[in-house]
Structures are given as C-alpha cells and as structure tokens.
Amino acid sequence: MHSEDQIQLMMLKTKDGLDEIPKGKGRGSNLKIWSSVIYHKNDNDIEDISANQENDLSTKRSQGERNYFRNSEALENFHCAIGPVLKAAQIFGMFPVSGVGSSSLSKLQFKIFSFLTIYSGFIALMVSFMTIVSMIHMLKTFNANTFQIRVNYNFVYGLYVFVVSKLATFTWNFTDLFIMLVATGLAERYKSLNKKLAITMTKCQTAFNWRELREDYAILSCIVKKVDDHISPIILLSFANNVYFICLQLLNGLSISDENSVLSEAYFFGSFAFLICRTCAVTLLTARIHDQSKQALPYLYNCSTSSYSVEVQRLQYQLATDDIALTGLRFFSITRNFMLAVAGAIITYEVVLLQFNGK
C-alpha cells in the first residue's frame, strides 16, 4: 500500500484519536501536524489566494514541512503566544520548564535538579502542609468555621498563611485561564479552516484541493483529542472547584445576616459575580471548539453538483459524525448546552443545602 493511501486510511479513523495512527510514519507526519497549529503572520491575506496559488501551495507542502524547524523563527505559533503568560505563572511555582519564553520549541527542557523545579517543589510543599493542617483541624472540630484556625497571633505564621493563600488563589484562577487559552488556540484554528472553506465555496471551488482540506480537518481533530487526553483532568478539577465555591458562596449569601457591614456585603457580591463570570467564560470559550467544528457543514450542504465529489462527501461525514470537544475525563463534553446543565445542577444542590442548613 502506498504512503498516500495510508494517509487516507488514517484520516478515516479520526474518531478513535491518535492512538490508531499507524506507527513508523517518521518525522514527516509529525511535522504535518505541527504545521497545522502554526499561524503565518500574513494569515489575513488569505482572501487574495487564487486557485492556482492553492495548487502551488499543495505541491510545495512537503518541502515546507522539511524546512519547518529551520524557519520557525519567522512563524508565530501558539507557544510564542502564551509564552509571557507561562513565564508569569512560573513566579508562583507553576510550569517548572526552562525555555518557555523562547521562540523555538526545541529549547523547552525539564530538569529535575534546576532552580525552577526546586522552587516549584518548595511552593508545593508549603501549600500541601497548609492543606494537611486544615484537614486535621476540620476532622477535630467538625465546625462551620473549620478553616479558621484559632491560635495566638504570630507574625511569621500570619505571613506564611497570607503567602500560601495568595499562591492557592492564583493557582485556582490560572487553571481557568490556562483552559481558556488552550481552547481559544484550538478554536481559532478551526475558524481559520472555516474561513478558507468559505472563500473556496464563493470563488474557486472547482479547482480546490478538497482532499487537502479534509486532511487538515482530520489532523486538527486528532490534535483536539490529543490535547483533551492531557488536560481533561485539569478541566474536571476546574469545574468541580467552581461549582463547589459557587454553591458555598450562594449559600452564605442567602444566609447573610443584617448585622454585616456594607463593605462585607460589597465584597461578597463582587467576589460572587467574578466567580460566575469566570465560570461562564471558561465554559463559553471552551465550547467554541465544538461550535467551530460544525460551522463548515452548511457550506458543504450547499456545495454545487459540479463540485461535489467523494472527498466532499467524506469531509461532510467526518464533520457531522465526529464529536469534537474538550471533556472532563470523558465524564462530560463542554458545549453550550453544558452550561445550562451546570446551572441546573447548582440550583438543585443549593436547594438541598438550604434544606439541611434550615434543619
């Protein structure tokens, strides 16, 4: 079987993820996948590409993949886009990897015995120690104020609790930010392919290479599934934390007394509104991946008879049947409908908590 036929067979199995891709394809296949997540700085000029230029790009594709690492400095990729954010996170002990600010992926290195690793491990020990102390106190008291450890004031201990609290708060917020950044990068790649398809349908659909476009969608589908395999535990943890604290703050807000000051009430409503907005932002930005993966279907449904081919039919079937979305360890898929399900769950849990609190 020729190599081109193997590529076609691989693209038909995108629903099973990257695990079913035949091994031994060498460096070229990996370069092709990485080239699909690279943004050219003149991407906005895609409307000026004619049918002949599209065919020229198709024939020069393999040559461009071989020169990918040599020309990486002239390309704007996702790694460079989120590099400053990752460097800021390293201040708080996250991502102990050197080279996150460089433009080359080959400079990313993780060393066990390095300053970043030791610094991150020290911060993790600080937070873990505070968590263990809080859990022990909670088990001893079983009080509503379990995390308010009543001890004599000590400046050093107070400073330690303050620092650990800020580190934990940043980690909590950065988890949601990281999910939003990754989801936005994947959704924008789908948006770029959809734009390319829309221009094709209005200008040069007869001379367009449908096979290449189908392979691009298939490769991007594999990338989404591969990313989901790595960050789905983080997504599950993020939504579990958000739902828990929304229920807790809503319960405290409904049980608020009239003796509280105006400042405490303003802080409560401000923090609660921020938590709601952040949870909605994570859900909506992550759901864009699923939305963008389906936006190409109307163009394929309106494809003219003269342009309709087997490749168009395969692409249409692939987009209609392949469920593209980030998940929380495969327990749930993040779509727009999922936000309504979360809201319903929060209301249900809140009613139960109010009943137990009244008793």
C-alpha positions in Angstrom: 0.0 0.0 0.0 1.4 3.4 -1.0 2.1 6.1 1.7 -0.6 8.3 0.3 -3.2 5.5 0.7 -2.1 5.0 4.3 -2.6 8.7 5.0 -6.2 8.5 3.6 -6.9 5.4 5.8 -5.6 7.2 8.8 -7.9 10.2 8.3 -10.9 8.0 8.2 -10.2 6.8 11.7 -10.0 10.2 13.4 -12.9 9.3 15.8 -10.6 6.9 17.6 -7.9 9.6 18.2 -4.3 9.5 17.6 -3.8 6.0 19.1 -4.9 4.4 15.9 -2.4 6.3 13.6 0.0 3.8 12.1 3.4 3.9 13.7 6.6 4.3 11.8 5.4 7.2 9.7 8.5 9.1 10.6 9.1 12.7 11.1 7.1 14.0 8.2 3.7 13.1 9.8 4.6 14.9 13.0 5.7 18.0 11.0 2.4 18.0 9.2 0.5 18.0 12.5 2.6 20.8 13.9 2.3 22.8 10.8 -1.5 22.9 11.2 -1.2 24.8 14.5 1.2 27.4 13.2 -0.1 30.9 12.3 1.6 32.7 9.5 1.8 36.4 10.3 0.1 37.3 7.0 -2.8 35.0 7.5 -5.3 37.8 6.9 -4.3 37.9 3.3 -5.8 34.5 2.6 -8.6 36.1 0.5 -6.0 37.0 -2.1 -5.0 33.4 -2.8 -6.3 32.2 -6.1 -6.9 28.7 -7.3 -3.6 28.4 -9.0 -1.8 29.6 -5.8 -3.7 27.0 -3.8 -2.4 24.2 -6.1 1.1 25.6 -5.8 0.9 25.6 -2.1 -0.3 22.0 -2.2 2.7 20.9 -4.3 5.2 22.7 -2.1 3.7 21.5 1.2 6.2 18.6 1.8 9.1 20.9 1.1 7.7 23.5 3.6 7.4 20.8 6.2 11.1 19.8 5.8 12.0 23.5 6.4 9.8 23.9 9.4 12.4 23.8 12.1 14.8 26.0 10.1 12.1 28.7 9.5 10.5 28.5 12.9 11.8 31.9 13.8 9.7 33.5 11.1 6.4 31.9 12.2 4.1 32.9 15.0 2.9 29.8 16.9 0.8 29.1 19.9 3.8 28.5 22.1 5.1 32.1 21.5 1.6 33.5 22.0 1.2 32.1 25.6 4.9 32.3 26.5 4.6 35.5 28.6 1.6 34.0 30.5 3.6 30.9 31.3 6.6 33.0 32.5 4.3 34.9 34.8 2.9 31.6 36.2 6.5 30.4 36.9 6.7 33.2 39.5 4.0 31.4 41.5 5.7 28.0 41.2 4.0 26.6 38.1 5.4 25.1 34.9 9.0 24.4 36.0 10.2 24.2 32.4 13.0 26.2 31.0 12.7 27.9 27.6 9.0 28.8 27.8 9.9 32.4 26.6 11.9 31.2 23.6 10.6 31.1 20.0 11.9 27.6 19.4 10.2 24.5 20.7 13.5 22.7 20.9 14.6 24.8 23.8 11.9 23.6 26.1 13.6 21.5 28.8 12.6 20.0 32.1 15.4 19.2 34.5 14.8 17.6 37.9 17.8 19.4 39.5 17.2 23.0 38.5 16.2 26.2 40.2 12.7 26.2 38.7 12.0 22.6 39.8 13.3 23.2 43.3 11.4 26.4 43.6 8.1 24.8 42.4 8.6 21.9 44.8 9.2 24.2 47.7 5.9 26.1 47.0 4.1 22.8 46.6 5.3 21.7 50.0 4.1 24.9 51.5 0.6 24.6 50.1 0.5 20.9 51.0 1.5 21.5 54.6 -1.2 24.1 55.0 -3.8 21.8 53.4 -2.9 18.9 55.8 -3.1 21.3 58.8 -6.5 22.5 57.7 -7.8 19.0 57.1 -6.6 17.8 60.6 -8.3 20.8 62.2 -11.5 20.1 60.3 -11.6 16.5 61.4 -11.1 17.5 65.0 -13.8 20.2 65.2 -16.4 19.5 62.6 -17.4 23.1 62.8 -18.7 25.5 60.2 -15.5 27.6 60.7 -13.1 24.7 60.3 -10.6 26.6 58.2 -10.3 29.5 60.7 -7.7 28.0 62.9 -7.8 29.9 66.3 -4.3 30.3 67.6 -2.4 33.1 69.2 -1.3 35.7 66.6 2.3 35.3 65.3 3.7 37.5 62.6 5.7 34.8 60.9 2.8 32.3 60.9 0.5 35.0 59.7 2.8 35.9 56.9 3.1 32.2 55.9 -0.7 31.8 55.8 -1.0 35.0 53.7 1.5 33.9 51.2 0.0 30.4 50.9 -3.4 31.9 50.5 -2.3 34.1 47.6 -0.5 31.2 45.9 -3.5 28.9 46.1 -5.8 31.7 44.8 -3.5 32.4 41.8 -3.3 28.6 41.0 -7.1 28.4 41.1 -7.6 31.4 38.8 -4.7 30.4 36.5 -6.2 26.9 36.0 -9.3 28.5 34.4 -7.1 30.9 32.4 -4.9 28.1 31.0 -8.0 26.2 29.8 -9.4 29.3 28.1 -6.1 29.9 26.3 -5.7 26.4 25.1 -9.4 26.3 24.0 -9.1 29.6 22.2 -6.0 28.4 20.2 -7.8 25.3 19.0 -11.0 27.2 18.2 -9.1 29.8 16.2 -7.5 27.1 14.0 -11.0 25.7 13.2 -12.1 29.3 12.5 -9.1 29.7 10.0 -10.1 26.5 8.2 -13.7 27.5 8.1 -12.7 30.8 6.6 -10.6 29.1 4.0 -13.6 26.8 3.1 -16.0 29.8 2.9 -13.7 31.6 0.5 -13.3 28.5 -1.6 -17.1 28.0 -1.9 -17.5 31.5 -3.2 -14.5 31.8 -5.5 -12.6 28.7 -6.7 -14.4 25.6 -5.6 -13.9 23.7 -8.9 -10.1 23.9 -8.7 -9.8 23.5 -5.0 -8.0 20.5 -3.4 -10.7 19.0 -1.3 -8.5 16.2 -0.2 -6.0 18.6 1.4 -8.8 20.4 3.3 -10.2 17.1 4.6 -6.8 16.1 5.8 -6.4 19.4 7.6 -9.7 19.0 9.4 -8.8 15.4 10.3 -5.4 16.4 11.7 -6.9 19.2 13.7 -9.5 16.7 15.1 -6.6 14.5 16.2 -4.9 17.4 17.9 -8.0 18.3 19.8 -8.3 14.7 21.0 -4.7 14.6 22.0 -4.9 17.8 23.9 -8.0 16.5 25.7 -6.1 13.4 26.8 -3.7 15.7 28.6 -5.8 18.5 30.1 -9.1 16.7 30.8 -8.2 16.1 34.5 -7.5 19.8 34.8 -10.9 20.6 33.3 -12.6 18.3 35.7 -10.9 19.8 38.6 -11.6 23.3 37.4 -15.4 22.8 37.1 -15.6 20.8 40.4 -13.9 23.7 42.2 -16.1 26.4 40.5 -19.3 24.5 41.2 -18.4 23.9 44.8 -17.5 27.5 45.6 -20.5 28.9 43.7 -22.7 26.7 45.9 -20.8 27.7 49.0 -20.9 31.4 48.3 -24.5 31.3 47.3 -25.4 29.5 50.5 -23.5 32.1 52.6 -25.2 34.9 50.7 -28.7 33.6 51.2 -27.9 33.1 54.9 -26.3 36.5 55.4 -27.4 38.5 58.5 -28.4 42.1 58.7 -25.5 42.8 61.1 -22.9 42.6 58.3 -21.4 45.8 57.2 -21.8 47.3 53.8 -18.2 46.6 52.9 -18.5 42.9 53.6 -21.7 42.7 51.5 -20.0 44.5 48.7 -17.0 42.1 48.9 -19.4 39.1 48.8 -21.4 40.3 45.8 -18.2 41.3 43.9 -16.4 38.0 44.5 -19.5 36.0 43.7 -20.1 38.0 40.4 -16.4 37.4 39.5 -16.7 33.7 40.1 -19.9 33.4 38.0 -18.3 35.4 35.1 -15.1 33.4 35.2 -17.0 30.1 35.1 -19.2 31.3 32.2 -16.0 32.5 30.3 -14.4 29.1 30.7 -17.5 27.3 29.5 -18.2 29.5 26.5 -14.6 29.8 25.3 -14.1 26.0 25.6 -17.4 25.4 23.9 -16.2 27.4 20.9 -14.2 24.3 19.8 -17.4 22.3 19.3 -19.2 25.3 17.7 -16.4 26.0 15.2 -16.0 22.3 14.3 -19.6 22.3 13.0 -19.7 25.7 11.2 -18.3 24.2 8.0 -21.3 21.9 7.5 -23.6 24.5 5.9 -21.1 25.3 3.2 -20.7 21.6 2.4 -24.5 21.1 2.3 -24.8 24.0 -0.2 -22.0 22.6 -2.4 -22.9 22.6 -6.1 -23.3 19.4 -8.1 -20.4 20.1 -10.3 -18.1 20.5 -7.3 -19.4 17.6 -5.3 -17.1 14.7 -5.1 -16.1 11.8 -2.9 -13.7 14.0 -0.9 -16.5 16.4 -0.2 -18.8 13.6 0.9 -16.1 12.2 3.2 -15.4 15.6 4.7 -19.1 16.2 5.3 -19.5 12.8 7.0 -16.4 13.4 9.1 -17.6 16.8 10.4 -21.2 15.6 11.0 -20.3 12.4 13.0 -17.1 13.3 14.8 -17.8 14.8 18.2 -15.1 17.4 18.7 -15.0 19.0 22.2 -12.8 19.1 25.3 -14.1 16.9 28.1 -13.6 16.4 31.8 -12.1 13.0 31.9 -14.8 11.9 29.4 -17.5 12.4 32.0 -18.9 15.4 30.2 -18.2 17.3 27.0 -18.1 21.1 27.2 -20.6 22.6 24.8 -23.1 25.5 25.2 -25.7 23.1 26.4 -23.4 22.0 29.2 -23.6 25.5 30.8 -27.3 25.1 31.2 -26.7 21.7 32.8 -24.2 23.2 35.3 -26.7 25.9 36.2 -29.4 23.4 36.8 -27.1 21.3 39.0 -26.1 24.4 41.0 -29.8 25.2 41.7 -30.5 21.7 42.7 -27.6 21.4 45.1 -28.4 24.8 46.6 -32.0 23.8 47.4 -30.7 20.7 49.2 -28.1 22.8 51.1 -30.7 25.3 52.2 -32.9 22.5 53.5 -30.1 21.0 55.5 -29.0 24.4 56.7 -32.5 25.1 57.9 -32.6 22.0 60.0 
